[in-house]
Amino acid sequence: MKIETKKEKPELIPLKNHDADSYAGQAHDHWKTGEPDLDHMLNEVIKEKGDFFCSQPWVHMYMPTYGFQHICCNTSMSVKKHISQAENFEELYNQPEFTKLREEMCGGHKDRERTLKTCVRCIQTEYRGFDSLRNSYNKSATKNTKTKDEMDKLVEKVKKTGDGNIGLPEYLHTVELKVWGNYCNLKCIMCSVEDSSSVAEEQMELGEIDIDQIKERVTLRTGFEPPFTPPLIRYEDNYIKEEEYWKIIDRAVRIKLIGGETFLQKQNIQLLEHLVKTGKAKDKELIIFTNNYGYPRMEYVRDLLSNFKSIVYKCSLELWGPKNDYIRYPSKWEEVYKNMKLMNRIPQLKIHPTCTLNPITIGYVHEIIEGAEEFTDSLPNFSNVSRPKWFTAHCIPDDIRDFYLKRYYSLPFEMIDKCEKAIETLEQREFRPEKYKQMIDAIKRRDKYRGDNILNYFPEWKDHMTGSYYV
């Protein structure tokens, strides 16, 4: 497996006079225009649920494409040391950002500075009455006996010693190492330049961002200039020692594969092949995020996956049917749907459509739910877009909001109940006209650049798309 790089380790240059920790921990409200009172929100959540414990800092491991490990996939907070600067994953797993958070959890959040900087999204989500990623990860981590016992042991240790350094857990529930880079074949409107090379390329070609600005985004968050050159982040940029990688994989109960585009990164395929060849696949659970498009050997992937203990197959969708192709350009629904049906033949695989709530898709949740019923009895996963800031619920103009709400409330009561998160987001959102203008300008640029037209799919936006291109 081609993991290690022959490139020399870079000397990471720190950004002077910049508090990366505070920058990454800035609190933005997904619904309101002001800064959220996270301290009050956390108190209310604790009052209702008893605590705010999360399994993420204890038995999970997540590293994004740019090599600064995060405490979980639902936060912008990262440790302030790049993987190339560390001897191993254990060193990264016990950096101050991790240890302090564990100590706060064990202390009942009497101290909570780290929690308020790290857990912004889950605190807001739970305060408003929705299940968060914290809830789902806790449920899965405690359901597995190995990781539950491991977590209980580690929590007791920190309570006894007061020290959040827990070493490297014997069992890790979910391991998500996005260290192979950001190569992706789609240009999803709500995706980021760090997660998709195609998004980065398009934004650069549109003049929305340049190489230095992309690197600055990571620099402001981490405090260091990252060792990669956009738009493409490669595995060589992250300096993974192969023996260290396999040490983590061997401890993982569940492996989370995600890109870029998962199946277009050869190391992900090689990982599956290795686990099948060594006989370890039968004991491993998988959670896979994929756009289901553009990989020519999906039957081969299907055969590999058939060897694993269980697979949660997260289909990254925005809409059901050809409208999906507009948001996740240049995806083709016919192929996406064909590959979903192919994977659905694996008995131990469960398909979970995974969607964002953005200014366009938020009005079509009922269509996604109805379409997904072919594959699952569960509701699709919906998460509010928090970036780019010009494509969040704040950007929805009043007439579009009213149009979507009127349509939702004309649906059968059972469906209205299933669309609760979209409806409440529409009702609670506060409009930000400056972000709305940025969104309209961004959509117009993409339509002209791609030779597409939003009105072919979403005619309700006609009054907002002015100019000769839309006549």
Disulfide bonds with the S-S distance in Angstrom:
none
